[in-house]
């Protein structure tokens, strides 16, 4: 049992499907992870560089304001009054606090730089403020020219150096942005390359799985085809055995019992005639009574003989062997109409030709089964049997004007359980044809058989010198 389950195509198909789904899931998860990591890195780098650039611009703005303030001090040729000096002190103090804060914050946001640059920026800023403090000290003591000299010789060069550092840092930030973009492109390229690789692996896995699935499906179809062929052969052998048994029984009834009953009828007739010739006037009543008894026995024997002949024809229609399918169907339709009181007509259209023995018996049995269903289930007052040949197709239709059938009778073959319908369908398929059951416009049922004429026709054999008694 375990071995059979392991070799089951459904197990292999399930494993292949599972492998394909796992591969696809792995590719999707990997791609989503890589893209998320790349997005987070880009967002973090971009945000940090943006904030660092904002701080550098803030430093640059403070330096510009500081340059204007220092220029105002240099343009003052006379000793400023106390209010102006206090205003300058407040302005420089505010700029110093904001610039120091900006430099410290920029230090935490700065990308990797050559060693010593950040330290030089801080030291240059310290030297700038030291020079400005000396200038203010001289200015407070009334040495305006000394203060201006300090501004020119010390503060302004430090200011220029500081502005140069800020400009270099901004350029460096631009380079870092370009490097980050290049790194992102590299990551994208790597992710794309790995995704292509995973896609190739996926395609290979799907291809291998598909090949295995196709091979398994082909083996399954071959097995089903072989089993179907075996079943068809078995069905044909069963039908052939049934026909052989019915033929044997028909011949036995016709040749043995029919001959016995025929002989009995002839002997009874002869005895009747002899009794009539040998009768005496004194024995007229007794003889007439005996003659009547003999006539009754003869009639019963004749009726029994007719019934045996009819049963023989039903078991195996001798007329089918002697006169072909059309005459056999015509005879059976006439017998059916007489026996069941259903007005049944047989209509032929097109040149049918000679039908081989095996297809003939199949078509004949389909007519028998379909008309039997009409008599038992339809309640129809009329029925039609049509045999038509057109465009190389032999069509047999049995239609009734009855009450119709339930939906189950016209359901797919796998849902039907009627042995009669199954037998008709099997016979149609053995001929290479198809049987369908549909509702008629009159409300009844149409049993239709369509068979390629090339599958059922054959060369007509030479007439036999022996003719069976009808």
C-alpha positions as CSV (number, residue, x, y, z in Angstrom):
1,X,0.0,0.0,0.0
2,X,2.8,2.4,0.9
3,X,4.7,1.6,-2.3
4,X,1.6,2.2,-4.4
5,X,1.0,5.5,-2.7
6,X,4.6,6.6,-3.2
7,X,4.3,5.8,-6.9
8,X,1.0,7.6,-7.2
9,X,1.1,10.3,-9.9
10,X,-0.9,12.6,-7.6
11,X,1.8,12.4,-4.9
12,X,4.5,13.3,-7.5
13,X,2.3,16.1,-8.9
14,X,1.7,17.4,-5.3
15,X,5.5,17.4,-4.6
16,X,6.2,19.2,-7.8
17,X,3.6,21.8,-7.1
18,X,4.9,22.3,-3.6
19,X,8.4,22.7,-4.8
20,X,7.3,25.3,-7.3
21,X,5.3,27.2,-4.8
22,X,8.2,27.2,-2.3
23,X,10.6,28.4,-4.9
24,X,8.3,31.2,-5.9
25,X,7.7,32.1,-2.2
26,X,11.5,32.2,-1.6
27,X,12.1,34.5,-4.6
28,X,9.3,36.8,-3.5
29,X,10.5,37.0,0.1
30,X,14.2,37.5,-0.9
31,X,13.2,40.3,-3.4
32,X,11.0,42.0,-0.8
33,X,13.7,41.8,1.8
34,X,16.4,43.2,-0.4
35,X,14.2,46.0,-1.7
36,X,13.2,46.9,1.9
37,X,16.9,46.9,3.0
38,X,17.8,49.1,0.1
39,X,14.9,51.5,0.7
40,X,15.8,51.8,4.4
41,X,19.5,52.5,3.7
42,X,18.7,55.0,1.0
43,X,16.2,56.8,3.2
44,X,18.6,56.8,6.2
45,X,21.5,58.1,4.1
46,X,19.4,60.7,2.3
47,X,17.8,61.9,5.5
48,X,21.2,62.2,7.3
49,X,22.8,64.0,4.3
50,X,19.8,66.4,4.1
51,X,20.0,67.3,7.7
52,X,23.8,67.7,7.5
53,X,23.5,69.9,4.5
54,X,20.9,72.0,6.3
55,X,23.3,72.4,9.2
56,X,26.1,73.5,6.8
57,X,23.7,76.0,5.2
58,X,22.9,77.2,8.7
59,X,26.6,77.6,9.4
60,X,27.0,79.4,6.1
61,X,24.1,81.7,6.9
62,X,25.6,82.6,10.3
63,X,29.0,83.2,8.7
64,X,27.4,85.5,6.1
65,X,25.7,87.4,8.9
66,X,28.9,87.5,10.8
67,X,30.7,88.9,7.8
68,X,28.2,91.7,7.5
69,X,28.6,92.5,11.2
70,X,32.4,92.5,11.0
71,X,32.3,94.8,7.9
72,X,30.1,97.2,9.9
73,X,32.6,97.3,12.7
74,X,35.5,97.9,10.2
75,X,33.6,100.7,8.6
76,X,33.3,102.4,12.0
77,X,36.1,104.9,12.1
78,X,35.2,106.6,15.3
79,X,34.7,105.0,18.7
80,X,31.1,103.7,18.7
81,X,28.7,104.7,21.4
82,X,27.8,102.3,24.2
83,X,24.4,101.4,22.7
84,X,26.0,100.4,19.3
85,X,28.7,98.4,21.1
86,X,26.1,96.5,23.2
87,X,24.1,95.8,20.0
88,X,27.2,94.4,18.3
89,X,28.0,92.3,21.3
90,X,24.5,90.9,21.4
91,X,24.6,90.1,17.7
92,X,27.9,88.4,17.9
93,X,26.9,86.4,21.0
94,X,23.7,85.2,19.3
95,X,25.7,84.3,16.2
96,X,28.3,82.6,18.3
97,X,25.8,80.4,20.1
98,X,23.9,79.5,17.0
99,X,27.1,78.8,15.0
100,X,28.6,76.7,17.9
101,X,25.4,74.7,18.1
102,X,25.2,74.2,14.4
103,X,28.9,73.0,14.3
104,X,28.3,70.5,17.1
105,X,25.1,69.1,15.5
106,X,26.8,68.9,12.1
107,X,29.6,66.9,13.7
108,X,27.1,64.2,14.6
109,X,25.5,64.2,11.2
110,X,28.7,64.5,9.1
111,X,29.5,61.6,6.7
112,X,33.0,60.1,6.9
113,X,35.6,62.8,6.1
114,X,39.4,63.0,5.8
115,X,40.9,62.9,9.3
116,X,41.4,66.2,11.0
117,X,39.0,68.2,8.9
118,X,36.3,68.3,11.6
119,X,38.8,69.2,14.2
120,X,40.2,72.0,12.1
121,X,36.7,73.4,11.6
122,X,36.2,73.5,15.4
123,X,39.6,75.0,16.0
124,X,39.2,77.6,13.3
125,X,35.8,78.6,14.8
126,X,37.5,78.9,18.2
127,X,40.3,81.1,16.8
128,X,37.7,83.3,15.0
129,X,35.8,83.9,18.2
130,X,39.0,84.5,20.1
131,X,39.9,87.2,17.6
132,X,36.5,88.7,17.8
133,X,36.7,88.8,21.6
134,X,40.1,90.6,21.4
135,X,38.6,93.1,18.9
136,X,35.7,93.8,21.3
137,X,38.1,94.2,24.2
138,X,40.1,96.8,22.3
139,X,36.9,98.4,21.1
140,X,35.6,98.7,24.7
141,X,38.9,100.4,25.7
142,X,38.6,102.9,22.9
143,X,41.2,101.4,20.6
144,X,39.1,101.5,17.5
145,X,42.0,101.2,15.1
146,X,43.4,98.2,17.1
147,X,40.1,96.5,17.0
148,X,39.9,97.0,13.3
149,X,43.4,95.7,12.8
150,X,42.5,92.5,14.8
151,X,39.4,92.1,12.6
152,X,41.4,92.5,9.4
153,X,44.4,90.5,10.3
154,X,42.9,87.7,12.4
155,X,39.1,87.5,12.4
156,X,38.5,87.9,8.7
157,X,41.1,85.3,7.7
158,X,39.6,82.9,10.2
159,X,36.2,83.7,8.8
160,X,37.5,82.9,5.3
161,X,39.0,79.6,6.5
162,X,35.7,78.7,8.2
163,X,33.7,79.5,5.1
164,X,36.2,77.5,3.0
165,X,35.7,74.5,5.3
166,X,31.9,74.8,5.0
167,X,32.1,75.0,1.2
168,X,34.4,71.9,1.2
169,X,32.0,70.0,3.4
170,X,29.1,70.9,1.1
171,X,31.1,69.6,-1.9
172,X,32.0,66.5,0.1
173,X,28.3,66.0,0.9
174,X,27.6,66.1,-2.8
175,X,30.3,63.6,-3.5
176,X,28.9,61.4,-0.7
177,X,25.5,61.7,-2.3
178,X,26.9,60.6,-5.6
179,X,28.8,57.7,-3.9
180,X,25.5,56.7,-2.2
181,X,23.7,56.8,-5.5
182,X,26.5,54.7,-7.1
183,X,26.3,52.2,-4.2
184,X,22.5,52.1,-4.6
185,X,22.9,51.3,-8.3
186,X,25.4,48.6,-7.3
187,X,22.8,47.2,-4.9
188,X,20.1,47.4,-7.5
189,X,22.4,45.6,-10.0
190,X,23.3,42.9,-7.4
191,X,19.6,42.4,-6.5
192,X,18.6,42.3,-10.1
193,X,21.4,39.8,-10.9
194,X,20.4,37.6,-7.9
195,X,16.7,37.8,-8.8
196,X,17.6,36.7,-12.4
197,X,19.6,33.9,-10.9
198,X,16.7,32.9,-8.7
199,X,14.3,33.2,-11.7
200,X,16.6,30.9,-13.7
201,X,16.5,28.4,-10.8
202,X,12.7,28.8,-10.6
203,X,12.3,28.2,-14.3
204,X,14.6,25.2,-14.1
205,X,12.6,23.8,-11.2
206,X,9.3,24.5,-12.9
207,X,10.6,22.9,-16.1
208,X,11.8,19.8,-14.3
209,X,8.5,19.7,-12.4
210,X,6.6,20.1,-15.6
211,X,8.5,17.4,-17.3
212,X,7.9,15.1,-14.4
213,X,4.2,16.0,-14.3
214,X,3.9,15.5,-18.1
215,X,5.6,12.1,-17.8
216,X,3.4,11.1,-14.9
217,X,0.3,12.3,-16.7
218,X,1.3,10.5,-19.9
219,X,1.8,7.3,-17.9
220,X,-1.5,7.8,-16.2
221,X,-3.2,8.4,-19.5
222,X,-1.5,5.3,-21.0
223,X,-2.7,3.3,-18.1
224,X,-6.2,4.6,-18.4
225,X,-6.1,4.0,-22.2
226,X,-4.9,0.4,-21.7
227,X,-7.5,-0.2,-19.0
228,X,-10.1,1.3,-21.3
229,X,-9.1,-0.9,-24.1
230,X,-9.2,-3.9,-21.9
231,X,-12.6,-2.9,-20.6
232,X,-13.9,-2.3,-24.2
233,X,-12.5,-5.7,-25.2
234,X,-14.2,-7.3,-22.2
235,X,-17.4,-5.6,-23.0
236,X,-17.2,-6.7,-26.6
237,X,-16.5,-10.3,-25.5
238,X,-19.5,-10.2,-23.1
239,X,-21.8,-8.8,-25.8
240,X,-20.5,-11.3,-28.3
241,X,-21.0,-14.1,-25.8
242,X,-24.5,-12.9,-25.1
243,X,-25.3,-12.8,-28.8
244,X,-23.7,-16.2,-29.4
245,X,-25.8,-17.6,-26.5
246,X,-29.0,-16.0,-27.8
247,X,-28.2,-17.2,-31.4
248,X,-27.7,-20.7,-30.0
249,X,-30.9,-20.6,-28.1
250,X,-32.8,-19.1,-31.1
251,X,-31.5,-21.9,-33.3
252,X,-32.3,-24.5,-30.7
253,X,-35.8,-23.2,-30.4
254,X,-36.3,-22.9,-34.1
255,X,-34.5,-26.1,-35.3
256,X,-35.4,-28.5,-32.4
257,X,-38.6,-27.4,-30.7
258,X,-40.0,-25.8,-33.8
259,X,-39.5,-29.0,-35.8
260,X,-41.1,-31.1,-33.0
261,X,-44.1,-28.8,-32.8
262,X,-44.4,-28.8,-36.6
263,X,-44.4,-32.6,-36.6
264,X,-47.0,-32.7,-33.8
265,X,-49.2,-30.3,-35.8
266,X,-48.9,-32.4,-38.9
267,X,-49.6,-35.6,-37.0
268,X,-52.6,-34.0,-35.3
269,X,-53.9,-32.9,-38.7
270,X,-53.4,-36.4,-40.1
271,X,-55.2,-38.0,-37.1
272,X,-58.1,-35.5,-37.6
273,X,-58.5,-36.4,-41.2
274,X,-58.4,-40.2,-40.5
275,X,-61.0,-39.8,-37.8
276,X,-63.2,-37.9,-40.2
277,X,-62.9,-40.7,-42.8
278,X,-63.3,-43.6,-40.3
279,X,-66.3,-42.1,-38.5
280,X,-69.5,-44.3,-38.4
281,X,-73.0,-42.9,-38.2
282,X,-73.5,-44.5,-34.8
283,X,-70.4,-42.8,-33.5
284,X,-70.9,-39.3,-34.9
285,X,-71.2,-37.5,-31.5
286,X,-68.2,-39.1,-30.0
287,X,-66.1,-38.7,-33.1
288,X,-67.0,-35.1,-33.5
289,X,-66.1,-34.5,-29.9
290,X,-62.7,-36.1,-30.5
291,X,-62.2,-34.2,-33.6
292,X,-62.9,-31.0,-31.8
293,X,-60.4,-31.9,-29.1
294,X,-57.8,-32.7,-31.8
295,X,-58.5,-29.3,-33.4
296,X,-57.9,-27.6,-30.0
297,X,-54.7,-29.5,-29.5
298,X,-53.6,-28.6,-33.0
299,X,-54.4,-24.9,-32.5
300,X,-52.5,-24.9,-29.2
301,X,-49.5,-26.5,-30.9
302,X,-49.7,-24.0,-33.7
303,X,-49.8,-21.1,-31.3
304,X,-46.9,-22.5,-29.3
305,X,-45.0,-22.8,-32.6
306,X,-45.6,-19.2,-33.5
307,X,-44.5,-18.1,-30.0
308,X,-41.3,-20.1,-30.2
309,X,-40.6,-18.6,-33.7
310,X,-41.3,-15.1,-32.3
311,X,-39.1,-15.7,-29.3
312,X,-36.4,-17.1,-31.6
313,X,-36.5,-14.0,-33.7
314,X,-36.3,-11.8,-30.6
315,X,-33.3,-13.7,-29.2
316,X,-31.5,-13.5,-32.6
317,X,-33.3,-12.0,-35.6
318,X,-32.8,-14.4,-38.4
319,X,-34.1,-11.8,-40.7
320,X,-31.1,-9.7,-39.8
321,X,-28.8,-12.3,-41.2
322,X,-30.9,-13.0,-44.3
323,X,-32.2,-9.5,-45.3
324,X,-30.0,-7.0,-43.5
325,X,-30.5,-4.2,-40.9
326,X,-33.3,-2.2,-42.6
327,X,-35.6,-5.2,-43.0
328,X,-34.9,-6.4,-39.5
329,X,-35.7,-3.0,-38.0
330,X,-38.8,-2.7,-40.1
331,X,-40.0,-6.2,-39.0
332,X,-39.3,-5.4,-35.3
333,X,-41.0,-2.0,-35.4
334,X,-44.1,-3.7,-36.9
335,X,-44.1,-6.4,-34.2
336,X,-43.6,-3.8,-31.5
337,X,-46.5,-1.7,-32.8
338,X,-48.8,-4.8,-32.9
339,X,-47.8,-6.1,-29.4
340,X,-47.9,-2.8,-27.5
341,X,-50.5,-0.9,-29.3
342,X,-48.1,2.1,-29.9
343,X,-48.3,3.6,-33.3
344,X,-44.6,3.2,-34.4
345,X,-43.3,4.1,-37.8
346,X,-39.9,3.3,-39.4
347,X,-38.5,5.9,-41.7
348,X,-35.4,5.4,-44.0
349,X,-33.5,8.2,-45.6
350,X,-30.5,8.0,-47.9
351,X,-28.6,5.0,-49.2
352,X,-27.7,2.9,-46.2
353,X,-25.9,0.1,-48.0
354,X,-24.8,-3.2,-46.4
355,X,-24.0,-3.0,-42.7
356,X,-21.6,-5.5,-41.3
357,X,-23.0,-8.2,-39.0
358,X,-21.5,-6.8,-35.7
359,X,-22.6,-3.2,-36.2
360,X,-26.0,-4.5,-37.4
361,X,-26.7,-6.4,-34.2
362,X,-25.6,-3.4,-32.1
363,X,-27.9,-1.0,-33.9
364,X,-30.7,-3.6,-33.8
365,X,-30.3,-4.1,-30.0
366,X,-30.3,-0.3,-29.5
367,X,-33.6,-0.1,-31.3
368,X,-34.9,-2.9,-29.1
369,X,-33.8,-1.3,-25.9
370,X,-35.0,2.2,-26.8
371,X,-38.5,0.9,-27.8
372,X,-38.6,-1.2,-24.7
373,X,-38.1,2.0,-22.7
374,X,-40.8,3.7,-24.7
375,X,-43.3,0.9,-23.8
376,X,-42.4,0.8,-20.1
377,X,-41.8,4.4,-19.2
378,X,-43.0,7.0,-21.7
379,X,-46.7,6.3,-21.9
380,X,-46.4,7.5,-25.6
381,X,-49.2,6.9,-28.1
382,X,-46.7,7.3,-31.0
383,X,-43.1,6.6,-31.7
384,X,-40.7,6.9,-34.7
385,X,-37.6,5.1,-35.7
386,X,-35.5,6.9,-38.2
387,X,-32.4,5.5,-40.0
388,X,-30.6,8.1,-42.1
389,X,-27.3,8.3,-44.0
390,X,-25.9,11.8,-44.8
391,X,-22.4,13.1,-45.3
392,X,-20.9,9.8,-44.4
393,X,-22.7,9.6,-41.0
394,X,-25.2,6.8,-40.2
395,X,-27.8,8.3,-37.9
396,X,-30.3,6.3,-35.9
397,X,-33.0,8.2,-33.9
398,X,-35.7,6.7,-31.7
399,X,-38.3,9.3,-30.7
400,X,-41.4,9.1,-28.7
401,X,-44.3,11.5,-28.0
402,X,-44.5,10.5,-24.3
403,X,-44.1,12.3,-21.0
404,X,-40.3,12.7,-21.2
405,X,-37.8,11.7,-18.7
406,X,-36.3,13.1,-15.5
407,X,-33.1,15.1,-15.5
408,X,-31.2,12.1,-14.4
409,X,-31.7,10.3,-17.7
410,X,-30.1,13.1,-19.6
411,X,-27.3,13.7,-17.1
412,X,-23.6,12.8,-17.9
413,X,-22.8,9.2,-18.3
414,X,-21.0,8.9,-15.0
415,X,-24.2,10.0,-13.2
416,X,-26.5,7.5,-14.8
417,X,-27.2,4.1,-13.4
418,X,-29.7,2.6,-15.9
419,X,-28.2,-0.6,-17.4
420,X,-30.2,-0.2,-20.6
421,X,-28.8,3.2,-21.3
422,X,-25.3,2.0,-20.3
423,X,-25.7,-1.0,-22.7
424,X,-26.8,1.3,-25.5
425,X,-23.9,3.7,-24.9
426,X,-21.4,0.8,-24.8
427,X,-22.7,-0.5,-28.1
428,X,-22.5,2.9,-29.7
429,X,-18.9,3.4,-28.5
430,X,-17.9,-0.1,-29.7
431,X,-18.9,1.0,-33.2
432,X,-16.8,4.2,-32.9
433,X,-19.9,6.3,-32.5
434,X,-21.8,8.3,-29.9
435,X,-25.1,8.1,-28.2
436,X,-27.0,11.0,-26.8
437,X,-30.4,11.4,-25.1
438,X,-32.3,14.7,-25.5
439,X,-35.8,16.0,-25.1
440,X,-38.0,16.1,-28.1
441,X,-40.0,19.1,-29.2
442,X,-43.2,17.1,-28.5
443,X,-42.1,16.6,-24.9
444,X,-40.8,13.1,-25.3
445,X,-37.3,11.7,-25.7
446,X,-35.0,11.2,-28.6
447,X,-32.3,8.5,-28.4
448,X,-29.7,9.4,-31.0
449,X,-26.8,7.4,-32.3
450,X,-24.2,8.8,-34.7
451,X,-21.7,6.5,-36.3
452,X,-19.3,7.1,-39.2
453,X,-20.5,5.0,-42.1
454,X,-17.0,3.8,-42.8
455,X,-17.0,2.1,-39.4
456,X,-20.1,0.0,-40.0
457,X,-20.2,-0.7,-43.8
458,X,-18.7,-3.8,-45.4
459,X,-18.7,-5.7,-48.7
460,X,-21.8,-7.8,-49.0
461,X,-21.0,-11.5,-48.8
462,X,-22.1,-14.0,-51.5
463,X,-25.6,-15.4,-51.0
464,X,-25.6,-18.7,-49.1
465,X,-27.1,-21.8,-50.7
466,X,-28.7,-22.5,-47.4
467,X,-31.6,-20.4,-46.3
468,X,-33.0,-20.6,-42.8
469,X,-36.7,-21.1,-42.4
470,X,-38.4,-17.9,-41.3
